[in-house]
């Protein structure tokens, strides 16, 4: 049995300024932003950055089999609420043929695809998740989709069902052994919210998978996730552009259906000079038979370089999300103008000892006129579309 955790806290500044103002509709998915959209002036902030505490263990059952468990909780180091079992929590069986897990709030195979290669610890204002896993629209990293959450009916939260950087609930997951550098993961979020025999007929469920190859300095992974009847696109089109937050919840009709998919390819290499390079390509696609917009998909790419000098590391990351393309239920031209964004992050990390690091990160997202990309973790408070989040973070990270 093992106690473990990560305490990762930083202090710094954050702002979100430059929002688009006007009374004209921006595109087929984003309405008029309003004459005086909300902004976030520069201010100081303390961030908890996925700090957590956990307990994991195993018990040998014989013939190479073991019972395994993990209970992981979030720690609100910044004064926000902590949770018991609110992160990767499961019980299962491990064997020479792989591991089968039952649980909830488990990082999906799709989410796990490249996050361990993120040079910014895969959390905080500099993480590559400002672009990866998010279609924009103020979507950030959350515990969201599975058979337990459908379309989102809570104002201010429903858009998170569109994010692909998520933990799955009500999950069965299989993780294969590593064979000649190859391994795989498959997860299924059970359809607990399948409709009854009357009214709206939906069957919410999630399939998530990942295949990876790690051999010497080379890393490669492909991730895929398919969500049925989660209605991510309907969540996105409820965005209130003047404030950057969700508007009124949507209502499903009797014949409601949707399919959302994510595809992600990651390639990494570590040179003999201790230089780490990572390239990630991603496509997110949303389809629905509800509302005026029938489909939306966008491509994105993120590249990062990290150079290690003994106890010192310098890192830079650049991400770009395209405007994407869409279609209308009634046909005709569908506009996605102004939905693109760019994200630049710089960082320095000093490794004090194997458990303790000090870091200084700077990060800026430049949104086009109709876009609302945000920091993937520790997101800046919402503002009008087109507002650009910028932040500096000075922090300490301790792992045990």
Residue pairs with C-beta under 8 A, 6 or more apart in sequence:
1 55
1 56
1 57
2 55
2 56
2 57
3 53
3 54
3 55
3 400
4 53
4 54
4 55
4 56
4 399
4 400
5 51
5 52
5 53
5 54
5 75
5 399
5 400
6 50
6 51
6 52
6 397
6 398
6 399
7 51
7 75
7 77
7 396
7 397
7 398
7 399
8 48
8 49
8 50
8 51
8 77
8 121
8 123
8 124
8 395
8 396
8 397
8 398
9 46
9 47
9 48
9 49
9 51
9 77
9 78
9 395
9 396
10 46
10 47
10 49
10 124
10 359
10 361
10 393
10 394
10 395
10 396
11 44
11 45
11 46
11 47
11 393
11 394
11 395
12 44
12 45
12 47
12 125
12 391
12 392
12 393
12 394
12 395
13 42
13 43
13 44
13 45
13 391
13 392
14 40
14 42
14 43
14 45
14 125
14 380
14 389
14 390
14 391
15 40
15 41
15 42
15 43
15 380
15 389
15 390
15 391
16 39
16 40
16 380
16 381
16 382
16 383
16 387
16 388
16 389
16 390
17 39
17 40
17 41
17 42
17 383
17 387
17 388
18 39
18 386
18 387
18 388
19 33
19 37
19 38
19 39
19 244
19 383
19 384
19 385
19 386
19 387
20 26
20 33
20 37
20 241
20 338
20 369
20 370
20 384
20 385
20 386
20 387
21 33
21 34
21 35
21 36
21 37
21 384
22 32
22 33
22 34
22 35
23 32
23 34
23 35
24 32
25 31
25 32
26 32
26 33
26 241
26 337
26 338
26 369
26 370
26 385
27 335
27 336
27 337
27 338
27 339
27 370
28 292
28 293
28 326
28 328
28 334
28 335
28 336
29 236
29 237
29 293
29 296
29 326
29 336
29 339
29 370
30 239
30 241
30 338
30 339
30 370
30 385
31 241
32 241
33 241
33 242
33 370
33 384
33 385
33 386
34 241
34 242
34 384
36 242
37 241
37 242
37 243
37 244
37 383
37 384
37 385
37 386
37 387
38 242
38 243
38 244
38 382
38 383
38 384
39 383
39 384
39 387
40 380
40 381
40 383
40 387
45 391
46 77
46 78
46 79
47 78
47 124
47 125
47 378
47 393
47 395
48 75
48 76
48 77
48 78
48 80
48 378
49 77
49 121
49 123
49 124
49 377
49 378
49 395
50 74
50 122
50 123
50 124
50 377
51 74
51 75
51 76
51 77
52 72
52 73
52 74
52 75
52 87
53 72
53 73
53 75
54 70
54 71
54 72
54 73
54 87
54 88
55 70
55 71
55 72
56 68
56 69
56 70
56 71
56 72
57 68
57 69
57 70
58 66
58 67
58 68
58 69
58 94
59 66
59 67
60 66
61 67
64 95
64 96
65 93
65 94
65 95
66 93
66 94
66 95
67 91
67 92
67 93
67 94
68 90
68 91
68 92
68 93
68 94
68 99
68 101
69 90
69 91
69 92
70 88
70 89
70 90
70 103
71 84
71 85
71 89
72 85
72 86
72 87
72 88
72 89
73 82
73 83
73 84
73 85
73 86
73 87
74 82
74 83
74 86
74 87
75 82
76 82
85 104
85 105
86 105
86 143
87 105
87 143
87 167
88 103
88 105
88 106
88 107
88 167
89 103
89 104
89 105
89 106
90 101
90 102
90 103
90 104
90 106
90 171
90 173
91 101
91 102
91 103
92 99
92 100
92 101
92 102
92 103
93 99
93 100
96 177
97 177
98 174
98 175
98 176
98 177
99 174
99 175
100 172
100 173
100 174
101 171
101 172
101 173
101 174
101 175
102 171
102 172
103 171
103 173
104 146
104 148
104 167
104 168
104 169
104 170
104 171
105 143
105 167
105 168
105 169
106 167
106 168
106 171
106 173
106 187
107 115
107 167
108 166
108 167
108 168
108 187
108 206
108 208
108 225
109 173
109 185
109 186
109 187
109 208
109 209
109 210
109 223
109 225
110 133
110 164
110 208
110 209
110 210
110 223
110 224
110 225
110 262
110 264
111 133
111 164
111 165
111 166
111 167
112 185
112 210
112 223
113 210
113 212
113 221
113 222
113 223
113 264
113 266
114 128
114 132
114 221
114 223
114 264
114 266
114 268
114 278
114 280
115 122
115 129
115 165
116 122
117 219
117 266
117 268
117 276
117 278
118 127
118 128
118 129
118 278
118 304
119 276
119 278
119 304
119 306
119 313
119 315
119 317
119 347
120 126
120 127
120 128
120 315
120 317
120 345
120 347
120 361
121 127
121 397
122 128
122 129
122 377
123 377
123 378
124 361
124 375
124 377
124 378
124 393
124 395
125 345
125 361
125 363
125 375
125 377
125 378
125 380
125 389
125 391
125 393
126 317
126 345
126 346
126 347
126 361
126 362
126 363
126 393
127 345
127 375
127 376
127 377
128 280
128 302
128 304
128 317
128 319
128 343
128 345
128 376
129 140
129 141
129 165
129 375
129 376
129 377
130 319
130 343
130 345
130 363
130 365
130 373
130 374
130 375
130 376
131 300
131 302
131 319
131 320
131 321
131 341
131 343
131 373
131 376
132 165
132 264
132 280
132 282
132 300
132 302
132 319
132 376
133 141
133 163
133 164
133 165
133 166
133 262
133 282
133 284
133 376
134 140
134 163
134 164
134 165
134 373
134 374
134 376
135 162
135 163
135 232
135 236
135 284
135 286
135 296
135 298
135 324
136 298
136 321
136 339
136 341
136 367
136 371
136 372
136 373
137 159
137 162
137 235
137 236
137 239
137 372
138 159
138 239
138 244
138 245
138 246
138 372
138 374
138 379
138 382
139 159
139 160
139 162
139 163
139 236
139 374
140 160
140 163
140 374
140 375
140 376
140 377
140 379
141 163
141 165
141 166
141 376
141 377
142 160
142 163
142 166
142 167
143 166
143 167
143 169
144 160
144 161
144 163
144 166
144 167
145 161
145 166
145 168
145 169
145 189
145 206
145 227
145 230
146 168
146 169
146 170
146 171
146 189
146 190
146 204
146 206
147 169
147 170
147 189
147 190
147 191
147 192
147 193
147 194
147 204
147 205
147 206
148 169
148 170
148 189
148 192
148 193
149 161
149 169
149 204
149 230
150 161
150 193
150 202
150 204
150 229
150 230
150 231
151 158
151 161
151 229
151 230
151 231
151 234
151 235
151 250
151 252
152 158
152 159
152 160
152 161
152 235
152 246
152 249
153 249
154 249
155 246
155 247
155 248
155 249
156 245
156 246
157 246
158 235
158 238
158 246
158 249
158 250
159 235
159 236
159 238
159 239
159 246
160 166
160 235
161 230
161 231
161 232
161 235
162 232
162 233
162 235
162 236
162 260
162 286
164 225
164 262
164 264
164 284
165 376
168 187
168 189
168 206
168 208
169 189
170 189
170 190
170 192
171 187
171 188
171 189
171 190
172 187
172 188
172 190
173 185
173 186
173 187
173 188
174 185
174 186
174 187
175 183
175 184
175 185
176 183
176 184
176 185
177 183
178 214
180 215
181 213
181 214
181 215
182 211
182 212
182 213
183 211
183 212
183 214
184 209
184 210
184 211
184 212
185 208
185 209
185 210
186 207
186 208
186 209
187 206
187 207
187 208
187 209
188 205
188 206
188 207
188 208
189 205
189 206
189 207
189 208
190 205
191 203
191 204
191 205
193 202
193 204
194 202
194 203
194 204
195 201
195 202
195 203
199 254
200 252
200 253
200 254
200 256
201 254
201 255
201 256
202 229
202 252
202 256
202 257
203 228
203 229
204 227
204 228
204 229
204 230
205 227
205 228
205 229
206 225
206 226
206 227
206 228
206 230
207 225
207 226
208 223
208 224
208 225
208 226
209 223
209 224
209 225
210 221
210 222
210 223
210 224
211 221
211 222
212 219
212 220
212 221
212 222
213 219
213 220
213 221
214 220
217 269
217 270
217 271
217 272
218 268
218 269
219 266
219 267
219 268
219 269
219 270
219 278
220 266
220 267
220 268
221 264
221 265
221 266
222 263
222 264
222 265
222 266
223 262
223 263
223 264
223 265
223 266
224 261
224 262
224 263
224 264
225 261
225 262
226 259
226 260
226 261
227 258
227 259
227 260
227 261
228 257
228 258
228 259
229 256
229 257
229 258
230 258
230 260
231 250
231 252
231 256
231 258
231 288
231 290
232 258
232 260
232 286
233 258
233 260
233 286
233 287
233 288
233 291
233 293
233 295
233 296
234 250
234 258
234 288
234 290
234 291
235 246
235 250
236 286
236 296
237 291
237 292
237 293
238 246
238 247
238 248
238 249
238 250
239 245
239 246
239 247
239 372
239 385
240 246
240 247
241 370
241 372
241 384
241 385
242 384
243 382
243 383
243 384
244 372
244 382
244 383
244 384
244 385
244 387
245 382
250 290
250 291
252 290
253 290
255 289
256 288
256 289
256 290
257 288
257 289
258 286
258 287
258 288
258 289
258 290
259 287
260 284
260 285
260 286
260 287
261 284
261 285
262 282
262 283
262 284
262 285
263 282
263 283
264 280
264 281
264 282
264 283
265 280
265 281
265 282
266 278
266 279
266 280
266 281
267 278
267 279
267 280
268 276
268 277
268 278
268 279
269 276
269 277
270 276
270 277
271 277
273 307
274 307
274 308
274 309
275 305
275 306
275 307
275 308
276 304
276 305
276 306
276 307
276 308
277 303
277 304
277 305
278 302
278 303
278 304
279 301
279 302
279 303
280 301
280 302
280 303
281 299
281 300
281 301
282 299
282 300
282 301
282 302
283 297
283 298
283 299
283 300
284 297
284 298
284 300
285 295
285 296
285 297
286 295
286 296
286 297
287 294
287 295
288 294
288 295
289 329
291 329
292 328
292 329
292 330
293 326
293 327
293 328
293 329
293 334
294 326
294 327
294 328
294 329
295 326
295 327
296 324
296 325
296 326
296 336
297 324
297 325
297 326
298 321
298 322
298 323
298 324
298 325
298 336
298 339
299 321
299 322
299 324
300 319
300 320
300 321
300 322
301 319
301 320
302 317
302 318
302 319
302 320
302 343
303 317
303 318
303 319
304 315
304 316
304 317
304 318
305 315
305 316
305 317
306 313
306 314
306 315
306 316
307 313
307 314
307 315
311 350
311 351
311 352
312 348
312 349
312 350
312 351
313 347
313 348
313 349
313 350
313 351
314 347
314 348
315 345
315 346
315 347
315 348
315 349
316 344
316 345
316 346
316 347
317 343
317 344
317 345
318 342
318 343
318 344
319 342
319 343
319 344
320 340
320 341
320 342
320 343
321 339
321 340
321 341
321 342
321 371
321 373
322 340
323 336
323 337
323 338
323 339
323 340
323 368
324 336
324 339
324 340
325 334
325 336
326 334
326 335
326 336
327 334
328 334
337 369
337 370
338 368
338 369
338 370
338 371
338 386
339 368
339 370
339 371
340 368
340 371
341 365
341 366
341 367
341 368
341 371
341 373
342 365
342 366
343 363
343 364
343 365
343 366
343 373
344 363
344 364
344 366
345 361
345 362
345 363
345 364
346 361
346 362
346 363
347 359
347 360
347 361
347 362
348 359
348 360
348 361
349 357
349 358
349 359
350 357
350 358
350 359
351 357
352 358
355 398
355 399
355 400
356 396
356 397
356 398
356 399
357 396
357 397
357 398
358 395
358 396
358 397
359 393
359 394
359 395
359 396
359 397
360 392
360 393
360 394
360 395
361 391
361 392
361 393
361 395
362 391
362 392
362 393
363 375
363 389
363 390
363 391
363 392
363 393
364 388
364 389
364 390
364 391
365 373
365 374
365 375
365 388
365 389
365 390
366 388
367 373
367 385
367 386
367 387
367 388
368 386
369 385
369 386
370 385
370 386
371 385
371 386
372 382
372 385
372 386
372 387
373 389
374 380
374 382
374 389
375 389
375 391
379 389
380 389
380 391
